[in-house]
Amino acid sequence: MTQPIDVYYWPTPNGRKVTIALEEMGLPYVVRYVDIGAGEQFTPEFLKISPNNRMPAIVDPDGPGGSPISVFESGAILQYLGRKSGKLYPADERGRTEVDEWLFWQMANLGPACGHGNHFRNYAPGFLKDTRQTAYGAARFTNEVNRLYGVLDERLEGRDFICGEYSIADIISWPWVIPGAFGQNLDEFPNLKAWQARIDARPAVQAGKAIKPPTKTQANLRGTEEEQAKARSVLFGQRARRR
């Protein structure tokens, strides 16, 4: 019997990629919550798994050769799970390369642009005193997300899914296409809007995105003013660790 995979997780778009993939692939897993607002990503135990102090990460006790393996970075995790399960990741080189192109496109473009845009639009005003800097950052990344949504909308012309068949290329981008978020109106991107709704209707996607911590944490970006200040300090005030 396959042992469950430990998933180090917090309910963010990057975290949801992994739980959705696991649900779609039918792989058993156990969620290990990593409260990023409380700084749990900096514990020595977690850093052994994810040296970049970011979630998600996984530990598969039944890794290659039957030995445990840990994997960090959501793109690498989805590739690993696709190879392990034999699902949603083409076996032929041409098909796999096409999926990899869009996988890396999300990791290098869509995810960072949405994350930076969200920061400048929603959190920077409470963290940066220079309102001109905040306004420039918000406009810069709102425009970039708009451009990237346009790229994906054009790609989806005449396609139900990014690479023709549903794959990890769709799973990795879908959590970052949120109606009404990042200053975007999905009505401007009809192919993208239809794709977003098509994937949202999948039962495995609903199950994967529904996973949340059992209780509200005290370090919260949407909590009290004191809680927000603490969380901002943890998330946005990080510097290199010194030995």
Backbone torsions as a table, in degrees:
resi	resn	phi	psi	omega
1	MET	NA	133.7	-179.8
2	THR	-66.8	129.4	177.3
3	GLN	-75.5	146.1	-179.1
4	PRO	-67.7	146.1	177.2
5	ILE	-84.9	133.3	174.1
6	ASP	-80.1	125.3	179.9
7	VAL	-113.7	116.0	177.8
8	TYR	-89.2	114.9	-157.0
9	TYR	-142.9	148.9	164.9
10	TRP	-143.4	145.8	-172.2
11	PRO	-73.4	73.4	174.3
12	THR	-119.4	168.3	176.7
13	PRO	-53.3	-41.1	-179.9
14	ASN	-66.7	-38.9	177.3
15	GLY	-65.1	-41.3	-176.3
16	ARG	-66.8	-27.7	176.5
17	LYS	-52.8	-44.1	-172.2
18	VAL	-74.5	-45.0	-179.6
19	THR	-66.7	-36.0	176.4
20	ILE	-64.2	-45.1	179.3
21	ALA	-60.7	-43.3	179.7
22	LEU	-63.4	-40.9	177.2
23	GLU	-64.3	-44.6	-179.3
24	GLU	-64.9	-34.7	-176.6
25	MET	-87.8	-9.7	179.0
26	GLY	71.5	27.4	179.1
27	LEU	-92.1	135.1	179.2
28	PRO	-71.1	143.8	-179.5
29	TYR	-153.0	160.5	176.2
30	VAL	-125.4	130.7	-178.9
31	VAL	-86.2	129.9	173.3
32	ARG	-115.2	104.6	-175.3
33	TYR	-69.0	135.4	175.5
34	VAL	-121.3	101.7	-176.8
35	ASP	-75.7	99.4	-174.9
36	ILE	-71.7	-23.6	177.3
37	GLY	-74.7	-24.2	179.5
38	ALA	-95.5	-2.1	176.7
39	GLY	84.8	17.7	-178.2
40	GLU	-68.3	-14.6	179.0
41	GLN	-74.0	-6.9	-178.9
42	PHE	-100.5	3.7	179.6
43	THR	-67.7	146.6	179.3
44	PRO	-56.6	-35.6	-178.9
45	GLU	-64.2	-42.3	-179.2
46	PHE	-72.8	-36.1	-179.1
47	LEU	-64.8	-24.3	175.2
48	LYS	-67.5	-27.2	-179.6
49	ILE	-92.1	-41.4	-176.3
50	SER	-129.8	87.9	-175.1
51	PRO	-64.2	-14.9	176.8
52	ASN	-87.4	9.2	-177.6
53	ASN	45.0	45.9	175.9
54	ARG	-131.5	143.4	169.3
55	MET	-101.4	159.2	10.9
56	PRO	-87.0	166.2	171.1
57	ALA	-151.3	159.5	177.6
58	ILE	-132.7	156.9	167.1
59	VAL	-128.1	118.8	178.3
60	ASP	-102.7	109.7	-179.6
61	PRO	-66.7	-18.0	179.6
62	ASP	-112.8	61.0	-177.6
63	GLY	-82.6	-165.2	-179.2
64	PRO	-55.4	133.1	-179.1
65	GLY	71.4	10.6	-179.9
66	GLY	82.4	6.0	179.7
67	SER	-102.9	150.5	-179.3
68	PRO	-61.4	150.3	175.1
69	ILE	-142.6	141.0	173.3
70	SER	-110.1	145.4	-179.2
71	VAL	-137.4	130.1	172.7
72	PHE	-118.8	167.0	-172.7
73	GLU	78.8	121.1	-171.7
74	SER	-60.9	-35.6	179.0
75	GLY	-64.7	-44.7	178.2
76	ALA	-65.0	-36.1	178.9
77	ILE	-63.8	-46.6	-179.1
78	LEU	-65.1	-37.4	175.5
79	GLN	-62.6	-44.6	-179.8
80	TYR	-61.2	-47.1	-179.2
81	LEU	-64.4	-37.0	177.3
82	GLY	-63.3	-42.4	177.9
83	ARG	-67.3	-41.3	-177.6
84	LYS	-64.2	-44.5	-175.5
85	SER	-86.3	-22.5	-173.9
86	GLY	72.9	20.3	-176.6
87	LYS	-124.1	145.3	170.8
88	LEU	63.1	16.9	178.4
89	TYR	-145.4	105.6	-172.2
90	PRO	-53.9	145.0	178.5
91	ALA	-84.8	-28.4	-179.4
92	ASP	-78.0	147.3	-172.6
93	GLU	-63.2	-39.7	-178.6
94	ARG	-65.3	-45.8	179.1
95	GLY	-66.4	-40.0	-179.7
96	ARG	-66.8	-39.0	178.9
97	THR	-62.6	-40.3	178.6
98	GLU	-62.8	-44.4	177.1
99	VAL	-62.5	-43.0	-179.7
100	ASP	-60.8	-37.6	178.7
101	GLU	-56.2	-48.1	-176.9
102	TRP	-77.4	-26.2	174.1
103	LEU	-63.2	-48.8	-179.5
104	PHE	-71.3	-30.7	174.6
105	TRP	-58.8	-45.0	178.8
106	GLN	-64.5	-45.8	-176.4
107	MET	-64.0	-37.7	-175.3
108	ALA	-91.1	-21.2	-171.9
109	ASN	-123.5	-70.1	-171.4
110	LEU	-61.1	-48.9	-178.1
111	GLY	-61.6	-53.4	179.1
112	PRO	-60.3	-42.2	-178.8
113	ALA	-63.5	-44.7	178.2
114	CYS	-63.9	-42.1	179.9
115	GLY	-63.1	-44.8	179.0
116	HIS	-67.6	-40.5	178.2
117	GLY	-61.4	-43.6	178.1
118	ASN	-61.3	-39.7	179.7
119	HIS	-62.4	-51.5	-175.6
120	PHE	-70.8	-30.7	-179.3
121	ARG	-78.3	-34.6	-169.7
122	ASN	-115.2	-30.8	-172.7
123	TYR	-113.3	-31.4	-177.5
124	ALA	-58.9	-37.0	179.6
125	PRO	-57.3	-26.8	177.9
126	GLY	-94.5	1.8	-175.1
127	PHE	-121.9	-31.7	-178.0
128	LEU	-110.5	133.1	179.6
129	LYS	-81.6	-23.0	-178.6
130	ASP	-81.9	99.0	-177.0
131	THR	-67.3	-26.6	177.9
132	ARG	-66.5	-41.3	178.0
133	GLN	-63.9	-42.6	178.9
134	THR	-61.9	-45.7	-178.8
135	ALA	-64.4	-41.4	179.4
136	TYR	-63.8	-45.6	179.9
137	GLY	-61.5	-41.7	179.7
138	ALA	-62.3	-45.5	-179.1
139	ALA	-67.4	-42.4	-178.4
140	ARG	-58.2	-49.0	-174.2
141	PHE	-84.5	-25.3	172.4
142	THR	-63.7	-42.1	177.7
143	ASN	-65.6	-39.0	-178.8
144	GLU	-68.5	-39.9	175.6
145	VAL	-61.9	-39.9	177.8
146	ASN	-59.8	-43.7	178.5
147	ARG	-61.8	-44.6	-177.1
148	LEU	-69.2	-38.1	173.7
149	TYR	-59.7	-37.2	177.7
150	GLY	-65.2	-39.4	176.7
151	VAL	-59.9	-46.4	-178.4
152	LEU	-69.7	-37.1	177.8
153	ASP	-61.2	-42.4	179.2
154	GLU	-67.2	-39.7	178.9
155	ARG	-61.3	-34.9	-175.9
156	LEU	-83.6	0.6	176.5
157	GLU	-61.7	117.1	179.4
158	GLY	78.1	7.9	179.3
159	ARG	-125.9	143.6	172.1
160	ASP	-79.2	-32.0	-177.4
161	PHE	-136.5	164.8	-168.5
162	ILE	-58.6	-41.8	-178.4
163	CYS	-112.5	27.8	179.4
164	GLY	91.8	-66.0	174.6
165	GLU	-94.2	147.7	176.7
166	TYR	-58.4	133.5	-174.5
167	SER	-154.6	-179.0	177.3
168	ILE	-65.2	-16.7	174.2
169	ALA	-63.8	-36.9	177.4
170	ASP	-73.8	-43.2	-177.2
171	ILE	-61.6	-37.7	-174.6
172	ILE	-75.2	-28.2	-179.0
173	SER	-92.1	-31.3	-172.2
174	TRP	-54.4	-43.0	-177.3
175	PRO	-63.2	-16.1	-179.9
176	TRP	-95.2	-2.0	176.3
177	VAL	-105.5	93.9	-172.0
178	ILE	-117.4	121.0	179.4
179	PRO	-54.9	127.9	177.2
180	GLY	81.1	0.5	-177.2
181	ALA	-100.1	162.3	174.6
182	PHE	60.0	24.0	177.6
183	GLY	72.7	21.9	-175.7
184	GLN	-113.8	149.5	175.3
185	ASN	-113.6	110.5	-176.0
186	LEU	-65.0	-16.2	176.6
187	ASP	-62.5	-22.3	177.7
188	GLU	-76.3	-11.8	-175.1
189	PHE	-129.5	75.7	-171.1
190	PRO	-60.4	-37.6	178.8
191	ASN	-67.5	-40.9	179.5
192	LEU	-66.9	-40.9	179.9
193	LYS	-62.5	-44.2	179.4
194	ALA	-65.2	-40.4	177.3
195	TRP	-62.3	-44.5	-179.9
196	GLN	-59.3	-45.3	-179.8
197	ALA	-68.5	-36.6	-179.7
198	ARG	-61.8	-43.7	-179.6
199	ILE	-74.6	-37.9	-179.8
200	ASP	-60.1	-26.8	-177.8
201	ALA	-78.5	-10.0	-177.9
202	ARG	-72.7	131.6	-179.2
203	PRO	-57.7	-39.6	-179.5
204	ALA	-65.7	-34.3	177.8
205	VAL	-67.4	-44.3	177.4
206	GLN	-59.6	-41.9	179.9
207	ALA	-67.1	-42.2	-178.0
208	GLY	-68.3	-36.0	-177.3
209	LYS	-83.6	-12.8	-176.7
210	ALA	-82.1	-8.1	-175.5
211	ILE	-73.7	123.7	-178.7
212	LYS	-140.3	156.1	176.1
213	PRO	-58.9	147.8	-176.3
214	PRO	-67.4	-25.5	-179.5
215	THR	-136.6	157.2	175.9
216	LYS	-69.2	134.8	179.1
217	THR	-87.0	157.3	-177.3
218	GLN	-77.8	-24.1	176.5
219	ALA	-94.1	106.3	-168.6
220	ASN	-143.2	129.0	179.7
221	LEU	-70.4	-12.7	179.2
222	ARG	-119.1	19.5	-179.9
223	GLY	-91.8	-145.1	178.8
224	THR	-67.6	167.7	179.7
225	GLU	-58.9	-39.9	179.6
226	GLU	-66.2	-42.7	178.8
227	GLU	-64.0	-40.5	179.5
228	GLN	-64.8	-42.5	179.9
229	ALA	-62.2	-41.4	179.6
230	LYS	-64.9	-45.7	-179.1
231	ALA	-64.7	-41.2	178.3
232	ARG	-61.6	-39.8	179.3
233	SER	-62.2	-40.9	-179.9
234	VAL	-68.7	-45.5	-172.7
235	LEU	-82.1	-36.6	-170.4
236	PHE	-113.6	-1.0	-179.2
237	GLY	-110.7	22.5	-174.1
238	GLN	-76.0	143.8	174.7
239	ARG	-133.0	172.3	-178.2
240	ALA	-59.3	139.4	176.5
241	ARG	-75.4	135.3	179.1
242	ARG	-102.7	139.0	178.0
243	ARG	-76.6	NA	NA
